[in-house]
Amino acid sequence: MSTFLGEPHFASAWVAGVGILANPHDRLYRSAVMGALAHALKSPRVHERFEHFNGEAAIGSLGKVMRGHYAYEPFGRFWTDALTRPVRDDFWASRDMTTVADQIDIPVYLGCDWDNVPLHLPGTFRLWDKLRSNPNVQMGLLGPGGMTWPWESLHVEALAWFDHWLKGIDTGITEGPPIRYWLAGANEFRAAQTWPPEGVTQRAWSLSASGILNEDDGLSGSRTLEYQPATAVIPKGAPPQQSPAWLTWQSEVLPAALTMTGTPILELDATVSALNAHWYVTLFDVDPTGLTTPITAGWQRDNSRVITPGNDPVHTPISLVPNARQFLAGHRIQITLASDDHHEQAPAMLGFTHAPPGEASVNEVFATTRLVLPILPDRVDL
């Protein structure tokens, strides 16, 4: 069964925090101490400290303040269930509230920022799809760090939305296309009626044996990565690892800008020596100086069958989290493929690393693998 790998570190801190904060009486939250804390959060100096408050920093802060105990039911039980049911099955499906989201008929405003790839961004688009029949749904997608302080980032928008629906004031919030999104690269807001915007076409690059993202479909050959878990016992005097722990492919310099809006997909053809296949895919924008900027990522585990070297490669489509980016002329597109995300060459988005697989693996990736990007002809979405 295939599953989207979960991020355990933030989830553990968050569940603990919810469990601990559920214990105190309401009087605590209405006390002078909480009033002073609320006042401090409005300080410009505090805002400056939180301007680049990423996931890794959030985990550290939660760990410092969430040191109490909480009840097994229902908070602690979550971890028992996660350990005994590590893949998505009927148990988890029956607890998935998105299955009934299409029954929501009240006005809904969805929002997220593009770099929140490992946590909230996937859910934003799942809900957008589920709420298709609701005529009163809008979505705003912001640039990096845009949702650190959402009540300020979307302050004017939120007030206009609530004034319209709660007070009956004509603020104009419902006029125009329902989607507004920040397009990095072009560095401007754009609007769309649908997601992905109308006019998107699929453009594919082969993951060639030479490490180049190539638009030639007739390529052959393969590349190999070797994953060794941190707990692996390497015999003394053993030869060095024969293959890298990650693989990177990069396009030629782009002669003109390319605007990506939608869901990138890696159509992966590979063999794996381990019982479970673990894949971590990261998409980058590389500027003319060589600076790489991670855009989005996808994670997948497949334990449905044994995949061994020497057999025919298994085809595994891996969807990355939807995103929007304009790759400028002179830039390159880069993709990195690994079996974990605990190293700098295949970094975890926002610092949220996943639980690494426990078994070593030699993975062979064939040049028939395709990176498929949703490309939008410039300005069609306006």
C-alpha positions as CSV (number, residue, x, y, z in Angstrom):
1,M,0.0,0.0,0.0
2,S,1.3,3.4,-0.9
3,T,1.1,6.3,1.6
4,F,2.2,9.9,2.0
5,L,4.8,9.9,4.7
6,G,3.9,11.9,7.8
7,E,6.1,14.4,9.6
8,P,6.5,13.1,13.2
9,H,8.3,15.8,15.0
10,F,5.9,18.7,14.7
11,A,2.9,16.3,15.1
12,S,4.3,15.0,18.4
13,A,4.9,18.5,19.8
14,W,1.5,19.7,18.6
15,V,-0.5,16.7,20.0
16,A,1.3,17.2,23.4
17,G,0.6,20.9,23.3
18,V,-3.1,20.4,22.6
19,G,-3.3,17.7,25.4
20,I,-1.6,19.8,28.0
21,L,-3.4,23.0,27.1
22,A,-6.8,21.2,27.4
23,N,-6.2,20.6,31.1
24,P,-6.2,24.1,32.7
25,H,-9.4,25.8,33.7
26,D,-10.8,28.6,31.6
27,R,-9.8,31.0,34.4
28,L,-6.2,30.6,33.4
29,Y,-6.8,31.9,29.8
30,R,-8.7,34.9,31.2
31,S,-6.0,35.7,33.8
32,A,-3.6,38.6,34.0
33,V,-0.8,36.3,33.0
34,M,-2.4,35.5,29.7
35,G,-3.3,39.2,29.2
36,A,0.4,40.1,29.6
37,L,1.3,37.4,27.1
38,A,-1.2,38.7,24.6
39,H,0.2,42.2,25.0
40,A,3.8,40.9,24.5
41,L,2.8,39.2,21.2
42,K,1.8,42.6,19.9
43,S,5.3,44.0,20.4
44,P,7.2,45.0,17.2
45,R,10.3,43.4,18.7
46,V,8.5,40.1,19.1
47,H,7.2,40.3,15.6
48,E,10.7,40.8,14.3
49,R,11.9,37.7,16.1
50,F,9.1,35.7,14.5
51,E,9.5,37.0,11.0
52,H,11.4,33.9,9.9
53,F,10.1,31.5,12.4
54,N,10.2,28.2,10.5
55,G,9.1,24.7,11.4
56,E,12.3,23.7,13.1
57,A,12.2,26.8,15.4
58,A,8.5,26.1,16.1
59,I,9.3,22.5,17.2
60,G,12.1,23.8,19.5
61,S,9.8,26.4,21.1
62,L,6.9,23.9,21.6
63,G,9.4,21.5,23.2
64,K,10.4,24.1,25.8
65,V,6.9,25.0,26.9
66,M,5.1,21.6,26.5
67,R,6.7,19.5,29.3
68,G,3.6,18.5,31.2
69,H,1.5,15.4,31.1
70,Y,-1.7,14.7,29.3
71,A,-4.4,12.1,29.2
72,Y,-4.0,8.9,27.2
73,E,-7.6,9.4,25.9
74,P,-7.7,10.8,23.3
75,F,-4.3,12.4,22.9
76,G,-1.9,9.7,23.9
77,R,-3.9,7.1,22.0
78,F,-3.0,8.8,18.7
79,W,0.5,7.5,19.0
80,T,-0.6,3.9,19.8
81,D,-2.7,4.0,16.6
82,A,0.1,5.5,14.6
83,L,2.5,2.7,15.7
84,T,0.1,-0.1,15.0
85,R,-1.3,1.3,11.8
86,P,1.7,2.9,9.9
87,V,0.0,3.1,6.5
88,R,-3.3,4.6,5.4
89,D,-6.0,1.9,5.7
90,D,-9.7,1.7,6.4
91,F,-9.1,2.7,10.1
92,W,-7.6,6.1,9.0
93,A,-10.0,6.5,6.1
94,S,-13.0,6.3,8.5
95,R,-11.5,9.1,10.6
96,D,-10.7,11.4,7.6
97,M,-13.0,14.4,8.0
98,T,-12.3,15.6,4.4
99,T,-14.7,12.8,3.2
100,V,-17.6,14.9,4.5
101,A,-16.2,18.3,3.7
102,D,-18.3,18.5,0.5
103,Q,-21.4,18.9,2.8
104,I,-20.1,22.3,4.1
105,D,-22.4,25.0,2.8
106,I,-21.3,28.0,4.8
107,P,-18.9,30.6,3.3
108,V,-15.3,29.5,3.5
109,Y,-12.0,31.4,3.0
110,L,-9.0,29.2,2.6
111,G,-5.5,30.5,3.0
112,C,-1.9,29.3,3.2
113,D,1.7,30.3,2.2
114,W,3.6,28.5,-0.6
115,D,6.5,27.3,1.6
116,N,4.2,25.5,4.1
117,V,4.7,22.4,2.0
118,P,5.0,19.8,4.8
119,L,2.0,20.8,6.9
120,H,-0.9,23.0,5.8
121,L,-0.5,23.5,2.1
122,P,-1.7,20.0,1.0
123,G,-4.8,20.3,3.2
124,T,-5.6,23.7,1.6
125,F,-5.9,22.1,-1.8
126,R,-7.7,19.0,-0.6
127,L,-10.4,21.2,0.9
128,W,-10.5,23.4,-2.2
129,D,-11.3,20.3,-4.3
130,K,-13.9,19.1,-1.8
131,L,-15.7,22.4,-1.7
132,R,-16.3,22.6,-5.4
133,S,-20.0,22.6,-5.0
134,N,-20.0,25.4,-2.5
135,P,-20.4,28.7,-4.4
136,N,-19.0,30.9,-1.5
137,V,-15.4,29.7,-1.3
138,Q,-12.3,31.8,-1.9
139,M,-8.6,31.1,-1.5
140,G,-5.6,33.2,-0.9
141,L,-2.0,31.9,-1.3
142,L,0.8,34.0,0.0
143,G,4.6,34.1,-0.4
144,P,7.2,32.7,2.1
145,G,6.4,33.4,5.7
146,G,3.0,34.9,4.8
147,M,1.0,32.9,7.3
148,T,3.4,33.3,10.3
149,W,1.0,36.1,11.5
150,P,-2.1,35.3,9.4
151,W,-4.3,37.9,11.3
152,E,-1.9,40.6,9.9
153,S,-0.9,39.1,6.6
154,L,-4.6,38.9,5.6
155,H,-5.9,41.6,7.9
156,V,-7.7,43.7,5.3
157,E,-8.9,40.6,3.4
158,A,-10.2,39.0,6.6
159,L,-12.0,42.1,7.8
160,A,-13.7,42.5,4.4
161,W,-14.7,38.9,4.4
162,F,-16.3,39.0,7.8
163,D,-17.9,42.4,7.3
164,H,-19.5,41.0,4.2
165,W,-20.8,37.7,5.6
166,L,-21.4,38.6,9.2
167,K,-22.5,42.2,9.0
168,G,-24.0,42.4,5.4
169,I,-21.7,45.2,4.4
170,D,-20.8,45.4,0.7
171,T,-17.0,45.3,0.9
172,G,-16.4,44.0,-2.7
173,I,-14.7,40.9,-1.3
174,T,-16.7,38.5,-3.5
175,E,-15.9,40.4,-6.7
176,G,-13.5,39.0,-9.2
177,P,-11.9,35.5,-9.4
178,P,-12.1,33.4,-6.2
179,I,-8.4,32.6,-6.1
180,R,-5.6,35.1,-5.5
181,Y,-2.0,33.7,-5.4
182,W,1.5,35.1,-5.1
183,L,3.6,34.1,-8.1
184,A,7.3,33.9,-6.9
185,G,9.8,34.8,-9.6
186,A,7.4,37.2,-11.2
187,N,6.9,38.6,-7.7
188,E,3.3,39.6,-8.2
189,F,-0.2,38.6,-7.2
190,R,-2.4,36.9,-9.8
191,A,-6.0,35.7,-9.9
192,A,-7.7,32.6,-11.3
193,Q,-11.1,31.1,-11.5
194,T,-9.9,27.6,-11.0
195,W,-7.0,25.6,-9.7
196,P,-4.9,24.9,-11.5
197,P,-5.6,28.0,-13.7
198,E,-7.2,27.4,-17.1
199,G,-4.7,27.0,-19.9
200,V,-2.2,24.8,-18.0
201,T,-0.4,22.2,-20.1
202,Q,1.9,19.4,-19.0
203,R,5.5,19.5,-20.0
204,A,7.9,16.6,-19.2
205,W,11.6,16.3,-18.7
206,S,13.5,12.9,-18.6
207,L,15.8,12.1,-15.7
208,S,18.8,11.2,-17.9
209,A,21.7,8.9,-16.8
210,S,24.0,12.0,-17.2
211,G,22.1,13.9,-14.5
212,I,20.5,16.4,-16.9
213,L,16.8,17.1,-17.0
214,N,16.3,16.5,-20.7
215,E,13.2,17.0,-22.9
216,D,14.3,14.2,-25.2
217,D,12.0,11.2,-24.8
218,G,14.4,8.6,-26.3
219,L,16.9,8.4,-23.4
220,S,18.1,5.2,-21.9
221,G,20.3,4.2,-19.0
222,S,20.0,4.6,-15.2
223,R,21.5,6.0,-12.0
224,T,21.9,4.4,-8.6
225,L,21.6,5.8,-5.1
226,E,22.5,3.8,-2.0
227,Y,20.7,4.5,1.3
228,Q,22.4,3.6,4.6
229,P,20.4,4.3,7.8
230,A,22.2,6.1,10.6
231,T,21.8,2.9,12.7
232,A,23.5,0.7,10.1
233,V,26.5,-1.3,11.5
234,I,29.3,-0.9,8.9
235,P,32.1,-3.6,9.3
236,K,35.5,-2.1,10.0
237,G,37.6,-1.9,6.9
238,A,34.5,-2.1,4.6
239,P,34.9,-0.4,1.2
240,P,33.3,3.1,1.0
241,Q,29.8,3.4,-0.2
242,Q,29.7,2.8,-4.0
243,S,26.8,5.1,-4.9
244,P,25.6,8.5,-3.5
245,A,22.9,8.8,-1.0
246,W,20.9,11.1,-3.2
247,L,20.6,11.9,-6.9
248,T,20.2,15.4,-8.5
249,W,19.1,16.3,-12.0
250,Q,19.3,19.8,-13.4
251,S,18.0,21.3,-16.6
252,E,19.9,23.4,-19.1
253,V,19.7,27.2,-18.7
254,L,16.2,28.3,-19.5
255,P,16.1,30.6,-22.6
256,A,12.8,32.1,-21.5
257,A,10.7,32.2,-18.4
258,L,8.5,29.2,-17.5
259,T,5.4,29.7,-15.2
260,M,4.5,26.6,-13.2
261,T,1.1,26.5,-11.5
262,G,-0.4,23.3,-10.3
263,T,0.8,19.8,-9.2
264,P,4.2,18.6,-10.3
265,I,4.4,14.9,-10.7
266,L,7.4,12.6,-10.8
267,E,6.6,9.5,-13.0
268,L,9.3,7.3,-11.4
269,D,10.6,4.1,-12.9
270,A,12.9,2.4,-10.4
271,T,14.0,-0.8,-8.7
272,V,14.6,-1.1,-5.0
273,S,16.5,-3.7,-3.0
274,A,14.7,-3.1,0.3
275,L,11.3,-4.5,1.3
276,N,9.9,-0.9,1.4
277,A,10.5,1.8,-1.1
278,H,11.0,5.3,0.4
279,W,11.1,8.3,-1.9
280,Y,11.8,12.0,-1.1
281,V,11.5,14.3,-4.0
282,T,12.4,18.0,-3.9
283,L,11.9,20.6,-6.7
284,F,14.3,23.6,-6.8
285,D,14.8,26.8,-8.7
286,V,18.5,27.5,-9.4
287,D,19.6,31.0,-10.2
288,P,22.5,32.0,-12.4
289,T,24.9,32.2,-9.4
290,G,24.0,28.6,-8.5
291,L,21.8,29.5,-5.5
292,T,19.1,26.8,-5.0
293,T,15.7,27.6,-3.7
294,P,13.4,24.7,-2.7
295,I,9.9,25.2,-4.1
296,T,7.9,22.1,-3.2
297,A,8.4,18.4,-2.4
298,G,6.7,15.0,-2.3
299,W,7.2,12.0,-0.1
300,Q,6.0,8.4,-0.7
301,R,6.4,5.0,0.8
302,D,5.5,1.8,-1.0
303,N,5.4,-1.4,0.9
304,S,3.0,-3.3,-1.4
305,R,5.6,-5.5,-3.0
306,V,9.2,-6.5,-3.0
307,I,11.2,-4.6,-5.7
308,T,14.6,-6.0,-6.4
309,P,17.5,-5.0,-8.7
310,G,17.6,-7.0,-11.9
311,N,13.8,-7.1,-12.2
312,D,11.9,-4.8,-14.4
313,P,11.5,-1.3,-12.9
314,V,8.3,-0.5,-11.1
315,H,6.4,2.6,-12.2
316,T,5.4,4.9,-9.3
317,P,3.8,8.3,-9.8
318,I,4.7,10.6,-7.0
319,S,2.7,13.8,-6.7
320,L,4.4,16.8,-5.2
321,V,2.5,19.4,-3.2
322,P,0.8,22.0,-5.5
323,N,2.7,25.2,-6.0
324,A,3.2,28.3,-8.2
325,R,6.6,29.5,-9.5
326,Q,8.0,31.5,-12.4
327,F,11.4,30.1,-13.4
328,L,13.1,33.1,-14.9
329,A,15.2,33.1,-18.1
330,G,18.8,32.2,-17.2
331,H,17.6,29.9,-14.3
332,R,17.6,26.1,-14.2
333,I,15.1,23.6,-12.9
334,Q,16.5,21.0,-10.5
335,I,15.1,17.9,-8.8
336,T,16.6,15.8,-6.1
337,L,15.6,12.3,-5.2
338,A,16.6,10.5,-2.0
339,S,15.5,7.9,0.5
340,D,15.5,10.3,3.4
341,D,15.6,14.0,4.0
342,H,18.3,14.2,6.8
343,H,21.1,15.7,4.7
344,E,21.7,19.1,3.1
345,Q,21.6,18.0,-0.5
346,A,18.0,16.9,-0.2
347,P,16.8,19.3,2.5
348,A,13.6,18.9,4.4
349,M,11.1,21.7,3.6
350,L,10.9,24.2,6.5
351,G,13.3,22.0,8.5
352,F,10.5,19.3,9.1
353,T,12.4,16.0,8.7
354,H,10.6,12.7,8.4
355,A,11.3,9.5,10.4
356,P,14.0,7.8,8.3
357,P,13.6,4.3,7.0
358,G,15.3,1.6,9.1
359,E,16.6,-0.6,6.3
360,A,19.4,0.0,3.8
361,S,18.6,0.0,0.1
362,V,20.2,0.2,-3.3
363,N,17.8,2.1,-5.7
364,E,18.2,2.2,-9.4
365,V,16.4,5.1,-11.2
366,F,15.9,4.7,-14.9
367,A,16.0,7.4,-17.5
368,T,12.4,6.6,-18.5
369,T,11.5,8.5,-15.4
370,R,9.7,11.8,-16.2
371,L,9.3,15.1,-14.2
372,V,6.0,16.5,-15.4
373,L,5.4,20.2,-14.6
374,P,2.1,22.1,-15.1
375,I,3.1,25.1,-17.3
376,L,0.9,28.1,-17.8
377,P,1.3,30.3,-20.8
378,D,2.2,33.8,-19.4
379,R,-0.8,36.0,-18.4
380,V,-3.5,33.4,-19.4
381,D,-4.8,33.4,-15.8
382,L,-5.6,37.1,-15.7
